Amino acid sequence: MADHYRLLGVTKSSSKEEIKEAFRKLAIQYHPDKHAQSSKSARDAATLKFKQVSEAYEVLVDDRKRAAYNLSRYNKNSSYSYHNNYDPNYYYRGGSYHRPPPFSSQPHRFMLNLDAFFRYMTTRAFLLNVAFAGLLLGGTVAIDMGGEALWKMQNPGKSFEEVMESIEKKKGHKGHE
């Protein structure tokens, strides 16, 4: 795996602005259009370097991808890869993605699933769904409380049950007449 920090000429503590500036300079230097008149080998080398620089920028400018990259870079036994969009069901080894063996043969699998659960709970879609559910629940409570308040305004001193009993009594008296 190429060292994205070294490729862009920045350090691990560099800010996003520093990373963007380093990428901009390298992208201008290695952009394929700039090497259109060069020999085929020089064009191919520049194109490859441009792709590597672009990939490094894409990883380091995104906080989540950068964190996963740092984890995989500094923890060689990590099963994370910034390429797989944080899917703990796959890991990158030997140039390709692999699905891990079943749970019973991997004691750390529980921690990976727990990590995936917490990452899911902090996604924008999950948080929007929770907010929407909260609004629905709050609306239901407000309507229920509003209905009760309206009843008390229209029927002071009487509960709904008392009124229903008096209606039943009146229906009963009309039936006997």
C-alpha positions in Angstrom: 0.0 0.0 0.0 1.4 3.4 -1.0 2.0 5.9 1.7 -0.6 8.6 0.9 1.0 11.2 3.2 4.4 10.7 1.5 2.8 10.7 -1.9 1.2 14.1 -1.3 4.3 15.4 0.6 2.3 16.1 3.8 2.4 14.8 7.4 -0.2 12.9 9.4 -1.0 16.1 11.3 -1.6 18.2 8.1 -4.9 20.0 7.9 -7.4 19.5 5.1 -6.3 22.9 3.6 -2.7 21.7 3.5 -3.7 18.5 1.9 -5.8 20.3 -0.7 -3.0 22.7 -1.6 -0.5 19.8 -1.9 -2.9 17.9 -4.1 -3.6 20.9 -6.3 0.1 21.4 -7.0 0.7 17.7 -7.8 -2.5 17.5 -9.9 -1.3 20.3 -12.0 2.1 18.8 -12.3 1.0 15.3 -13.3 -2.3 16.0 -15.1 -2.6 13.9 -18.3 -3.5 16.9 -20.4 -0.2 18.6 -19.5 1.7 15.5 -20.8 -0.3 15.0 -24.0 2.7 15.9 -26.2 5.1 13.7 -24.2 6.3 10.2 -25.1 4.0 7.3 -24.4 6.1 6.2 -21.4 6.2 9.7 -19.9 2.4 10.0 -20.5 1.7 6.7 -18.8 4.0 7.5 -15.9 2.3 10.9 -15.4 -1.2 9.3 -15.6 -0.3 6.7 -13.1 1.1 9.3 -10.7 -2.0 11.5 -11.2 -4.2 8.5 -10.3 -2.1 7.8 -7.2 -2.2 11.4 -6.1 -6.0 11.6 -6.7 -6.6 8.4 -4.7 -4.4 9.7 -1.8 -6.3 13.0 -1.9 -9.6 11.3 -1.9 -8.7 9.2 1.2 -6.9 12.0 3.2 -9.4 14.7 2.7 -12.4 12.6 3.9 -12.2 12.3 7.8 -13.7 8.7 7.9 -11.6 7.4 5.1 -8.5 9.0 6.6 -9.2 7.5 10.0 -9.7 4.0 8.4 -6.5 4.5 6.4 -4.5 5.5 9.5 -5.9 2.5 11.3 -4.9 0.1 8.5 -1.5 1.8 8.0 -0.4 1.8 11.6 -2.1 -1.5 12.6 -0.9 -4.1 10.1 -3.3 -6.7 11.6 -6.3 -4.5 11.0 -9.1 -6.0 8.9 -10.2 -2.5 7.9 -9.6 -1.0 4.5 -10.6 2.5 3.4 -11.4 1.0 0.0 -14.4 -1.1 1.2 -16.4 1.9 2.5 -16.1 0.6 6.1 -17.9 -2.7 5.5 -16.6 -5.0 8.3 -17.7 -8.0 6.4 -14.8 -7.7 4.0 -11.1 -7.1 4.5 -8.3 -6.3 2.0 -5.4 -8.7 1.7 -3.2 -9.7 -1.2 -4.7 -7.2 -3.7 -8.3 -8.3 -3.3 -11.2 -8.3 -0.9 -12.1 -11.3 1.2 -15.1 -12.2 3.3 -13.9 -13.4 6.8 -14.6 -17.0 8.0 -17.7 -17.6 10.1 -18.1 -16.1 13.5 -17.0 -19.2 15.4 -13.5 -19.1 14.0 -13.0 -15.4 14.7 -13.3 -14.2 18.3 -12.8 -10.6 17.3 -15.8 -10.7 14.9 -18.1 -9.5 17.7 -16.1 -6.4 18.1 -16.2 -5.8 14.3 -20.0 -6.1 14.4 -20.2 -3.8 17.4 -18.1 -1.3 15.6 -20.3 -1.6 12.5 -23.4 -1.1 14.7 -22.0 2.1 16.2 -20.9 3.4 12.9 -24.4 2.8 11.5 -26.0 4.5 14.5 -24.0 7.7 13.6 -24.8 7.7 9.9 -26.9 10.6 8.5 -29.6 8.3 7.3 -30.0 6.7 10.8 -30.1 10.0 12.6 -32.6 11.4 10.1 -34.8 8.3 10.7 -34.6 8.7 14.5 -35.4 12.4 14.1 -38.5 11.6 11.9 -39.7 9.0 14.4 -39.3 11.5 17.2 -41.3 14.0 15.3 -44.1 11.5 14.7 -44.1 10.4 18.4 -44.1 14.0 19.5 -46.9 14.9 17.1 -49.0 12.0 18.4 -48.5 13.1 22.0 -49.3 16.7 21.1 -52.5 15.7 19.3 -53.5 13.5 22.2 -52.8 16.2 24.8 -54.5 18.8 22.6 -57.6 16.6 22.3 -57.8 16.3 26.0 -57.4 20.1 26.5 -60.1 20.7 23.9 -62.5 18.3 25.7 -61.9 20.1 29.0 -62.6 23.5 27.4 -65.9 22.3 25.9 -67.0 20.2 28.8 -65.8 21.8 32.1 -66.0 19.6 35.1 -66.9 16.4 33.2 -64.7 13.5 32.2 -65.2 11.7 28.9 -66.3 8.6 30.8 -69.0 10.4 32.7 -70.4 11.9 29.5 -70.4 8.5 27.9 -72.3 7.0 30.9 -74.9 9.7 30.7 -75.4 9.1 27.0 -75.8 5.4 27.6 -78.4 6.2 30.4 -80.3 8.5 28.0 -80.3 5.8 25.3 -81.5 3.3 27.9 -84.4 5.5 28.9 -85.5 6.2 25.3 -85.6 2.4 24.7 -88.0 1.8 27.7 -90.5 4.5 26.6 
